[in-house]
Amino acid sequence: MDLSQGSSGFVGFAGRVEVLEGPTGRRRWPDDVKARIVLESFDSGASVNEVARRHRISPQQLTGWRRAARQGRLALPLEDDSPGFVPVVVEDADAPAAEPASGATAEQASVIEIEMADLVLRLPAQSPPERIAAVVAALRLSA
């Protein structure tokens, strides 16, 4: 069909047609799906653009999720699906309790210590397990 002279007097087309594939608009991503995509983007040789294109998200969105993971706001799963155990040191119950440092209360002195290379991170013992897991995941990424 000749577009220069249609039956309705249409004289050519000077616009642009864009075909959208896949879902459009706002989507809600579960944290476990975000974490899996972020973990995939951290693989050696992976490109943020390529991973984002494969999952049909924008590179900016993936970059935001990566930032959230680094800041401990998005917990990443363990890469090998095995539980992450670390050595635990338990002090003898009969040993005298250590004095809290510099006038701190016993509650303030109760901490969880995470040692990694030359870094020692101390978290309050009453920290939620999810937060501790997020911190450990973020530390693993930075190593």
Backbone bond lengths (Angstrom), bond angles and torsions (degrees), N, CA, C in turn:
res aa  C-N    CA-C-N  psi(-1)  N-CA   C-N-CA  omega(-1)  CA-C   N-CA-C  phi
1 M - - - 1.451 - - 1.509 108.77 -
2 D 1.273 117.16 137.01 1.452 122.93 179.85 1.521 108.47 -85.61
3 L 1.347 116.59 114.56 1.459 120.53 -177.58 1.522 113.08 -75.71
4 S 1.307 116.64 -14.86 1.463 117.85 -177.36 1.516 111.76 -71.71
5 Q 1.323 119.38 -22.35 1.462 121.09 177.90 1.512 108.64 -143.60
6 G 1.316 116.77 90.00 1.446 120.74 176.71 1.512 110.38 -87.84
7 S 1.320 115.75 175.01 1.461 119.87 -178.04 1.526 111.81 -68.59
8 S 1.338 117.77 -21.74 1.455 119.87 -179.79 1.520 112.22 -97.46
9 G 1.306 117.40 11.98 1.456 120.00 -179.69 1.507 113.20 82.21
10 F 1.334 118.06 14.34 1.461 123.05 179.88 1.517 108.88 -65.67
11 V 1.324 116.70 126.34 1.457 120.12 -176.15 1.525 109.42 -114.14
12 G 1.318 118.50 81.23 1.466 122.67 174.98 1.514 113.40 78.83
13 F 1.301 115.67 172.84 1.463 123.35 179.93 1.510 107.65 -131.75
14 A 1.321 116.83 118.44 1.457 120.72 -177.14 1.525 111.91 -111.29
15 G 1.319 118.16 13.33 1.460 121.09 -176.97 1.505 113.06 -100.88
16 R 1.316 115.33 -165.69 1.458 122.00 -178.52 1.519 107.79 -130.68
17 V 1.294 116.95 136.08 1.454 122.11 177.95 1.524 107.85 -108.36
18 E 1.325 115.91 128.07 1.459 120.12 179.04 1.510 108.10 -119.27
19 V 1.316 116.90 128.25 1.458 122.12 179.99 1.523 107.79 -101.02
20 L 1.329 116.27 122.75 1.460 121.58 179.73 1.513 109.21 -97.75
21 E 1.319 116.18 128.28 1.460 121.75 177.40 1.512 109.04 -104.49
22 G 1.297 115.63 148.96 1.452 120.65 173.02 1.508 112.62 73.96
23 P 1.326 116.05 -171.84 1.457 120.94 -176.36 1.521 111.63 -67.93
24 T 1.302 115.96 144.57 1.455 121.05 175.19 1.517 108.14 -124.51
25 G 1.294 117.32 165.43 1.464 121.00 -179.22 1.513 111.00 85.88
26 R 1.320 115.42 -172.56 1.463 121.15 -177.53 1.524 110.56 -79.74
27 R 1.326 115.42 135.40 1.454 121.59 175.59 1.513 108.52 -124.04
28 R 1.307 116.70 149.82 1.458 121.45 176.41 1.524 108.13 -103.36
29 W 1.321 115.62 126.32 1.460 121.49 -178.44 1.517 109.00 -107.01
30 P 1.330 119.15 126.18 1.466 120.70 174.44 1.536 110.01 -62.74
31 D 1.328 115.97 148.64 1.462 120.29 -177.76 1.519 112.60 -58.27
32 D 1.339 117.77 -35.95 1.468 118.43 -178.51 1.531 111.14 -68.38
33 V 1.341 117.73 -32.52 1.465 120.58 177.18 1.524 109.74 -71.36
34 K 1.349 116.44 -43.69 1.472 120.02 176.91 1.525 110.10 -57.49
35 A 1.338 116.22 -45.92 1.461 120.95 -177.71 1.523 111.38 -61.68
36 R 1.330 117.10 -41.11 1.470 120.50 179.51 1.527 110.99 -64.65
37 I 1.338 116.92 -40.61 1.467 120.87 179.27 1.524 110.08 -67.52
38 V 1.337 116.89 -42.13 1.473 120.57 178.42 1.519 110.17 -62.32
39 L 1.331 117.19 -44.71 1.458 120.94 179.45 1.524 110.44 -59.66
40 E 1.328 116.61 -40.53 1.463 121.07 177.18 1.532 110.85 -62.24
41 S 1.332 116.90 -36.84 1.470 119.96 -178.87 1.522 112.28 -72.15
42 F 1.346 117.70 -19.27 1.467 121.42 179.02 1.530 112.20 -86.38
43 D 1.341 118.09 -8.38 1.466 120.31 177.88 1.525 110.03 -58.65
44 S 1.326 116.37 146.41 1.462 118.62 179.98 1.526 109.04 -65.46
45 G 1.302 115.46 135.76 1.463 122.02 -179.61 1.514 113.73 85.70
46 A 1.341 117.67 -6.92 1.465 120.37 179.75 1.519 109.77 -78.75
47 S 1.312 115.44 144.67 1.458 122.33 178.10 1.525 108.32 -110.76
48 V 1.335 116.38 135.70 1.461 120.71 178.65 1.527 109.74 -57.26
49 N 1.331 116.72 -44.81 1.464 120.04 -179.14 1.523 111.46 -61.32
50 E 1.320 117.07 -43.08 1.461 121.11 -177.33 1.534 111.37 -67.75
51 V 1.329 116.90 -42.92 1.463 120.90 179.09 1.532 109.48 -65.88
52 A 1.323 117.05 -42.69 1.463 120.58 179.27 1.524 110.78 -62.29
53 R 1.313 117.46 -43.78 1.466 121.40 -179.76 1.535 110.11 -62.59
54 R 1.332 116.99 -41.76 1.464 121.12 -178.90 1.535 111.62 -62.53
55 H 1.339 116.41 -34.19 1.468 120.66 -178.72 1.526 112.48 -98.32
56 R 1.325 115.81 6.08 1.470 123.01 177.21 1.517 112.42 56.92
57 I 1.342 115.07 47.32 1.460 121.66 172.32 1.515 106.96 -126.92
58 S 1.319 115.79 166.45 1.465 118.52 178.97 1.529 109.76 -81.17
59 P 1.324 117.26 149.93 1.467 119.55 176.71 1.534 111.76 -59.20
60 Q 1.329 116.68 -32.63 1.470 120.04 179.10 1.526 110.90 -65.10
61 Q 1.327 116.85 -37.96 1.458 120.37 178.87 1.527 110.11 -65.89
62 L 1.319 116.84 -43.61 1.458 120.65 178.46 1.527 110.89 -64.17
63 T 1.311 116.85 -39.37 1.469 120.57 177.83 1.524 110.31 -61.93
64 G 1.325 117.48 -39.28 1.464 120.84 176.77 1.516 112.21 -63.55
65 W 1.322 116.48 -40.73 1.470 120.33 177.69 1.523 110.52 -65.99
66 R 1.337 116.99 -39.24 1.469 120.50 177.99 1.527 110.24 -62.87
67 R 1.320 116.54 -40.93 1.469 120.90 178.35 1.528 109.88 -63.09
68 A 1.333 116.76 -42.86 1.469 120.75 178.69 1.529 110.68 -61.06
69 A 1.322 117.60 -38.61 1.470 121.06 178.26 1.524 110.77 -65.72
70 R 1.330 116.40 -42.50 1.472 119.55 179.69 1.520 111.71 -65.18
71 Q 1.335 116.75 -32.14 1.464 121.08 -178.89 1.531 112.23 -86.70
72 G 1.340 116.89 -0.17 1.457 120.60 177.98 1.517 113.61 82.29
73 R 1.329 118.42 11.46 1.465 121.24 179.08 1.531 112.02 -90.23
74 L 1.326 117.36 -8.70 1.463 122.65 177.08 1.525 106.95 -134.84
75 A 1.328 116.06 111.85 1.466 120.76 -177.82 1.523 109.68 -79.72
76 L 1.317 115.88 130.09 1.459 121.41 179.44 1.520 109.97 -96.10
77 P 1.338 116.90 143.85 1.471 119.46 178.29 1.518 110.59 -72.05
78 L 1.325 115.72 159.44 1.452 119.94 173.97 1.517 107.88 -66.62
79 E 1.315 116.91 142.99 1.464 121.35 -174.94 1.522 113.06 -67.77
80 D 1.318 118.11 -33.28 1.457 119.80 -174.99 1.532 112.75 -104.04
81 D 1.314 118.11 11.43 1.463 124.33 177.90 1.525 114.02 59.82
82 S 1.326 117.52 13.06 1.460 119.33 176.24 1.521 108.23 -96.99
83 P 1.330 116.92 151.96 1.463 118.27 178.87 1.520 110.54 -63.80
84 G 1.312 116.00 142.02 1.457 120.30 -179.59 1.511 111.08 -92.07
85 F 1.322 116.98 100.71 1.453 121.28 -179.26 1.521 110.03 -102.08
86 V 1.311 114.76 145.48 1.458 121.47 175.08 1.524 107.23 -129.01
87 P 1.319 116.59 156.01 1.462 117.95 178.19 1.529 110.71 -64.21
88 V 1.321 115.99 138.96 1.459 121.11 178.57 1.517 107.59 -115.04
89 V 1.320 115.94 132.90 1.457 120.87 177.66 1.516 107.26 -107.70
90 V 1.331 116.08 120.29 1.457 121.20 179.87 1.513 107.28 -111.14
91 E 1.325 114.90 127.18 1.456 118.86 179.69 1.524 109.84 -78.25
92 D 1.302 115.54 150.98 1.456 121.90 178.91 1.529 109.11 -61.63
93 A 1.317 116.63 131.58 1.465 121.21 -178.42 1.525 111.53 -65.26
94 D 1.353 117.60 -26.10 1.461 120.91 -179.55 1.526 112.47 -82.20
95 A 1.351 116.13 -14.47 1.461 119.14 -179.57 1.522 109.44 -71.81
96 P 1.335 116.37 146.75 1.469 118.80 179.03 1.533 109.91 -64.50
97 A 1.314 115.13 140.03 1.469 120.10 -179.86 1.518 109.84 -67.85
98 A 1.301 115.07 142.89 1.465 120.03 178.31 1.517 109.12 -70.08
99 E 1.301 114.61 144.34 1.465 120.34 178.32 1.521 109.33 -74.69
100 P 1.333 116.99 136.89 1.465 119.18 176.12 1.528 110.12 -61.06
101 A 1.317 115.12 140.21 1.465 120.82 -177.29 1.517 111.19 -72.81
102 S 1.299 116.16 141.29 1.469 126.68 172.59 1.526 113.96 43.08
103 G 1.322 116.86 51.15 1.461 120.35 173.28 1.515 115.00 76.04
104 A 1.315 119.15 10.68 1.461 121.22 178.77 1.519 109.69 -73.22
105 T 1.295 116.02 150.27 1.469 119.94 177.94 1.521 108.71 -75.23
106 A 1.334 116.38 165.47 1.467 120.27 179.52 1.519 110.06 -62.29
107 E 1.349 116.94 -35.72 1.467 120.09 179.37 1.532 110.68 -65.18
108 Q 1.337 117.42 -39.47 1.464 120.57 179.29 1.525 110.91 -69.85
109 A 1.328 116.47 -29.21 1.458 119.91 -178.02 1.528 111.31 -79.35
110 S 1.324 117.95 -13.95 1.457 122.47 -179.68 1.530 108.81 -79.35
111 V 1.330 115.94 104.17 1.460 120.64 -175.86 1.522 110.98 -134.94
112 I 1.314 114.56 161.02 1.459 121.82 171.88 1.511 105.74 -105.48
113 E 1.315 116.74 126.02 1.464 120.91 179.24 1.514 109.89 -105.12
114 I 1.320 115.16 131.59 1.456 121.44 175.94 1.520 106.24 -117.27
115 E 1.341 116.07 117.78 1.458 121.06 179.80 1.511 109.30 -106.73
116 M 1.330 114.96 131.75 1.458 120.39 -179.79 1.521 107.45 -147.27
117 A 1.318 116.62 115.85 1.462 122.70 -176.80 1.528 108.31 52.27
118 D 1.332 118.44 -118.79 1.460 121.42 -178.60 1.522 111.96 -100.14
119 L 1.332 117.31 18.99 1.454 122.35 -177.12 1.528 109.92 -113.21
120 V 1.328 116.43 135.39 1.455 122.18 173.02 1.522 106.52 -123.88
121 L 1.335 115.89 119.88 1.459 121.69 -179.65 1.511 108.10 -111.58
122 R 1.324 116.92 128.02 1.460 121.22 179.78 1.525 108.91 -112.77
123 L 1.329 115.26 125.19 1.464 122.13 178.91 1.521 108.58 -117.48
124 P 1.329 117.73 146.98 1.473 119.00 176.07 1.527 110.22 -59.46
125 A 1.324 116.72 140.20 1.465 121.07 -177.25 1.520 111.80 -61.85
126 Q 1.313 117.47 -24.04 1.466 119.85 -179.65 1.532 112.45 -88.39
127 S 1.328 117.46 11.49 1.468 121.05 177.06 1.521 109.94 -62.30
128 P 1.344 117.39 140.32 1.467 119.25 177.96 1.529 110.85 -64.76
129 P 1.324 117.54 143.19 1.471 120.65 -179.03 1.530 113.17 -56.56
130 E 1.338 117.10 -33.51 1.469 120.04 179.47 1.520 110.57 -63.35
131 R 1.342 116.57 -40.31 1.464 121.20 -179.83 1.531 110.30 -66.86
132 I 1.321 116.71 -42.01 1.465 120.58 179.03 1.526 109.37 -62.56
133 A 1.339 117.13 -43.37 1.464 120.85 178.60 1.527 111.04 -61.85
134 A 1.337 116.62 -39.68 1.463 120.26 179.25 1.528 111.06 -65.32
135 V 1.330 116.94 -39.71 1.465 120.89 178.96 1.522 110.21 -65.28
136 V 1.335 116.43 -43.70 1.468 120.46 179.86 1.532 109.92 -62.90
137 A 1.341 116.41 -42.71 1.473 119.68 179.16 1.523 110.84 -62.31
138 A 1.314 117.01 -41.16 1.466 120.31 179.18 1.524 110.85 -65.43
139 L 1.326 117.18 -39.46 1.463 120.62 177.64 1.529 111.07 -64.37
140 R 1.320 116.80 -39.40 1.472 120.42 179.28 1.527 110.59 -62.35
141 L 1.327 116.35 -37.23 1.464 120.27 -179.73 1.527 112.05 -68.78
142 S 1.328 115.32 -33.92 1.458 118.67 -177.00 1.520 112.40 -81.37
143 A 1.328 117.11 -12.07 1.475 120.77 -177.62 1.506 111.55 -76.63
